[in-house]
């Protein structure tokens, strides 16, 4: 017992020195990242429950966008749009891909298990890095970065191995969703880092969702959901999942 205690006491200074050498991360950053992860995971689960109980993907996206638009307008003092040119540069590009990403995500949720979606979503960063290299985006990519991403994919695949299922429609929906998600992230990075627009984050959210609602008005008719929504009705499990999903989505933005 004394030997063990002595060993712990002797190693304490060494551990302290190692901890001091580690880079200090702001608690706010750690808290924000943890909160985003919890919100993202919760929203995925609730979206799956909602689209299973109420199989109207575009309708669900419209409800989410309307909620986000309304809550953003409640904080109108935080909305800043520098110029009409900046609003058009953002509003005519990013919302198109943003909406396509959300709608295709709902279709992917409808036709796949959460395990399958989780695995393929962790593959998306590899495609993003490859595309950024092709377009010569100024970002450093090294061996350890690629190795860490592959390790994550392997770990997620092992964890969800029992729930992974494949179908032609499901894989197509996931593939389309990954393409839109990667393109949307690259375009956002370009307009935020390389050729920045003068917009606040609430302003970007407002444009993304307001333009998305207009686009989805056409999709509702194209997919026949404009007439199916009333007939489907609002099942309590679906409505509950949608409401919780809206809250988590707004917190996690």
N, C-alpha and C positions, 0 to 999 in steps of 0.2 A: 504494500500500500504506500509506504513511504517512498519507494523507488518510483512508483508511478506518479505520485504527487510531485516528487522532485523533478521528474522528466517534464511534466507539464509546466512547472514554474520556470524551468530552464529554457523551454521552447517559447515561452510567452514573449520575451523581447524580440526574438526572431520573427514571430508572427506579426508583431506590431510594426516592425520595420517593413515587412512585405506589404501590409495593408496601407502604410503611408505612401508607398511607391505606386500603388494603384491609382489610376486617374479618378479624380473626384467628379461624380456626376450630380448635377442639381437634382434635389428632391422633386422639384416641380416636373422635370423631364421624366423621371422615373414614374411618378404618379400619373402623368398624362398618358404615358405609354401603356401602363397597366390598365388604366381606365378604358383606353381605346381597345385594347385586346379583349377586355371583358364585354364591352359594348358590341364589338364586332362578332364575337362568338355567340353572344345572346341573340343578336339580330339574325344570324344565320339560322339558328335553331327555330326562332319564332317565324321567320319567313317560310321555312320548310313546313311548319305546322299550318300556317295560313294558306299557302298555295295548295296544300293537300286537302284542307277542308273546303276551300273556295278556289277551285282551279281556274282562276281568271287572272293570269300574270300581269297583263297590262293595267287592268283595273286596280290591282294592289299597288302597282308602282304609282299610278295617278293619285291614290289616296295618300301615299307616303310623301309625294312631291307637294301636294296641296297642304299637308300638315307642316312641312318644312318651310314652305313659302309663307304661310300664315305666321308661324313663330318667328321667322326672320323679320317680317314686317313689324312685329311687335317691338323689336329692338331697332327701329328705323334710324335712330341716331348713330348707330354703328355702321350703317350702310354708306360706303363712299365709292363713288364712280367718278374718276378723274375727268374723263372726257367722253364724248360720243364715240370717238374713234376707238378708245380702249374698250368701251362697252360692246361695240360691233366686232372688234377683233376677238374678244372672248365669247360673246353671245352667239356669233355665227359659226363657231368652231367647236369649242369644248362641250357645250350642252348636247350637241348631236351625238358625240361619242359617249358622253356621260349617260344619256338616256338609253342608248343602244346597249351599254354595259349593264345597266340596271334591268332592262327588259329581258335581255338574254340570260342574265343571272336568275331571274324568276323562272324562265323556261327550263334552265338547267336544274334548278331546285325541284321543279315539278317532275322531271324525268330521271332523276338520279338520287342516290342516297347521299347523306351528308358526308359519309366517309369518302366516297368517290370525289365529291366536290372539294373536300379538304386536301386530298392528295394532289389534284390537278392545280388548285390555286397556289400551292407551294412550288409548283413547277414554273409558274408564270414569271417570277423574277429572272429565271435563266433566259427566257425568251427576251425579256426587257433588256438585259445586259447585252445580249447578242445584237439586238436591233440598235441600241445606243452606240455600240462599237461600229456598226455599219454606217450610221449617220454621223460618226465622229463627235459624239456628244462628249464634252470634257469631263470624264469621270474615270477614276482609277479602278481598275479591275485586276486583281492578282490571283495567284493560286489559292491562298487561304480563303479568299472570298468565295470562289467557286466551290471549294471543298466544303465550306460551311453550309452553302445552299444545298449541295447534294446530300450532306448529312441530315439536314432538316427534312428533305424529301424522303429519304430512307426511313427516318424515324417516324414520320407521319404515316408512311405506307405500312410500316410494321404495326403501328398502333391501330390503324383502321382496316387491316387486312381482312378481318372477318366480315366487314360491312361493305366492302367494295363490290359493286356490280356494274356490268357493262351492257349497253344497248346502243344500237345505231343512232337512234334519236338523241339519247342522252349524251353520247360522246360528241355528236355534232353540236349540240347546244353548249357543251362545255368548251369545245374548240372555238366557236364563234365568240363566246363570252371572254375567253382569254385574249383573243385578238383585239376586241374592242377595249378591254381593260388595259392592255399594254399600250395601245395607240393613245388612249386617253391620258395615261400617266406621262407618256413622252411629250404629248402636246402641252399638258399642264406645265411640265418642267420647262419647256421652251418659253412659254409665256410668262413664267414666274422668275426664271433664272437668266435666260439668255437674251430675250427681248421682252423685258418685264412690262406688264400693264399696270396702270394706276388704279387698282381696285382693292377694296378691303375684302377680307374673307367673307363677311356677311353679304357683300355685294356679289361676289362670285357665286355663293350659295343661291342667292335670289335669281341670278341669271340662269344658272344651271337648272333650277327647278321650275321657274316660270316658263322658260322656253321648252323644257321637257314636257310640261303639261300640254302645251299647244301641239307638240309633235305627237303626243300620245292620243290626242283627240282624233287624229287620222288613223292611228293604229287600232283604236277601239273599234272603229268602223271596219277596217281592213280584216281584223280577226273575228269580227262578229260579236265582240264583247259588249258593244253598246246595247244590244238587245238581250244578251245572256245575263247581264248583271242583275237586272230586276227579277228574272226568273230564278236565278240561283239563290237569291235571298242571302241574308247574313246569318250564318250559323254562329252560335255563341262561341265555340272554340276558335273559329276563324276571326271573329271580331276581337276577341281577347288577345289573340296572337298579334293581330295587326296593331292594336293600341299599344301593347308593350313594345312591339318592334319599332313603332314610330318614336316612342320615348327614347329607347336605346339608340336608335339611329341619330336622333337629334343630339344626344349627349356625346356620341362618339365622333361627330363630325369634326 
